[in-house]
Amino acid sequence: MIRMAEVCDASDYRDLIENLEAESDFLLFGKGERKSTIEQVEGLIQKVEKEENSTIFLSELNGEVIGHVTVFGGGAPRILHTASVITGVLKEFHGQGSAKELFLRLFEWAEEKGVIRLELTVMVHNERAVHFYEGMGFEKEGVKRQSLIVSGRPVDEYVMAKILV
C-alpha cells in the first residue's frame, strides 16, 4: 500500500531511513551518520505537508514501512514546477514492485500538483537503480564528477530527470 506520510509516521520514517542507510553505500548518508530526532522528523513532515509541491510517500506491507519516495519541490517561482526525488526500498523487498508502485503514485501526484520535472541523482556504479530509473522514464542529463566521497574514494553521480508533459 502506498500512502502519504503523516506526522504520526515520524518514528517509522526515521527508522526506515536509518535502516536504508545501514544496508546501502548508495545513499548520501552512511550507517550512523544521520542524527535525526523524532521532533526533527516531525518538523520535516509538517513542513512538507504545507508545501504544495513537496510530499513523502510511504510503501507499507503488512503494517511495516518498507520504502519511501520523498519529494522536495522548488521554492522560487521559476522552479515551482520542479521537484527533487529521494527514494529507497529495504533490500529484503527489492524486486517485488514496491519501488515501481511508489514511482507510479509519484507521477500521479506530480500531475495533480503541476510538477512537470522530476529530478534525482544516483551514483554511477549503482547500475540496478540506474536501470530502474531509466525504466521509469528518467533520462541521464549529465555527470556530477567526484560529487561524493564514499569510503575514502571519490564517486561520480548521474543527474537524471523525467519530464512529465
N, C-alpha and C positions, 0 to 999 in steps of 0.2 A: 504494500500500500504506500502511495506517495501522498504526503501532506505537507502543508506549511508548518514551519516551526512556530511554537508559541513560547512565551516566557517560561511556562511550566516545564518546557523541554530543556532548559539550560543545562541541567546536570547530565542528561543523556547526550546532548550535543557536545558538551565539553569532553565527556568520556569517549565518545566516538572519535573526535579529533585526536585526542591523546592516543587512542588505540591505533588509528591510522598512522600517526607519526611514529609510533613504536615499531610498526611492522613494515615500514617502507622508507627507503632512502630517496624516493622520488618527490618528496614534499619540501616545502620551504623550510619548515622546522623539522628537526630530528627528534629522536626519542628524548623526552625530558627537557627539551629546550624551551617549550612554551610554558609560561607560568600564569595561567588564567584562573581567576577566582570565579565562583558561581555568580557573584554580583557583576563582574565584568561581562560575563557571557549573557546574563540577563539584560544588561545595558545594550549590548550589541544587538540582541534580538529586538529589543524595544526600538532602537534606532532604525533598524531595517524595516520594522513594521510601519514606521512613519514615512518612509521614503517610497514614492510611487514606483520607482524603477529599481528597487532592490528587494530581495527576498531570500529566504532559506527554505529549501525543500528537504524533507527527510524521507528516507526509504525505511519502511518498517516491515519486519517479518516476525510473526508470532509474538508481537509486543516488544520486540527488540529493534532498536535503531541500528541499521546496518550500513547506511550510506547517506550521503548528502550532496546537494548542489547548493552552493552559497553564491549569491549574485549581488554585486555591488554596482549600482548604476552611476552614471556620470552626474556630477553636481552642477556643472556650469551649463548655461542654456544651450551652447553649441554641441554638447555631448550628452544631453539627456536621452538621446536615442541609443546610447552605447552602454553596455554592461560587461563587467569583468566576471568571469566564472571561475570558481574554485570547486573542486569535487573530489570525492573519494568513496569507495565501497570497500568494506573489510574483505581481506583476501579470501576468507572462508566462503564468501558469497560471489566471488568472481565467476563470470561465465553463466550466471543464472538469470540475466536480464534486468537486474536492478538498475544498473547504470543507464541502460537504454530507456527504461521507464522514467528515470529521473530526467533525462535529457528531453524526452518527448513532452513531459509535463513542463519543462523549462521553455520549450519552443511555444507551447500553447500560451503560457503566461506572458512571454515576450510579445506575442502577437496582441494579446489583450491590453498590454501596457504601452504599446507603441515603441517597444525596443526593437530596433531593426539590425543592430550589430552586436553580436556576442563575441567576446574575445577571451583568450586564455593563453597561458604559457605552459610548456611541457618540456622536460629535459629530453634532449635529442636521442639519448640512448634508451628512453622508455618507449620502446617500439610497440608494446602492447597498447599503451594509451594513445600513441600517435595514430596507430591503425584504427582504434575505436573512434577517435575524434574525426578522422577522415571519413569513416563510415557514417558518421552522424552529420556530415556535410561541412565540416570545418576544413579550411584550406591554410596551408603554410604561407605566411606573409613575409617571413624573414627569420633571421637567427640573431639572438642576443648572445654574442660571443663572451665566454667566460663570465657569465652573469651570476653564477653561484660558485661557492667553494664547498664541496661535499667531501668529507673525509680527507681534507687537505688538498684536494685536487680541483682545478677549475672545470666547470661544467657549462656547456652551451645549452640554451633553450630555444625552441621554436616559438615564435609568436604565431598563433593560429586564430582565425576568425571565421564566423559564419554570418553572412548577410541574409536576412530573412525576407527580403522583398524582391 
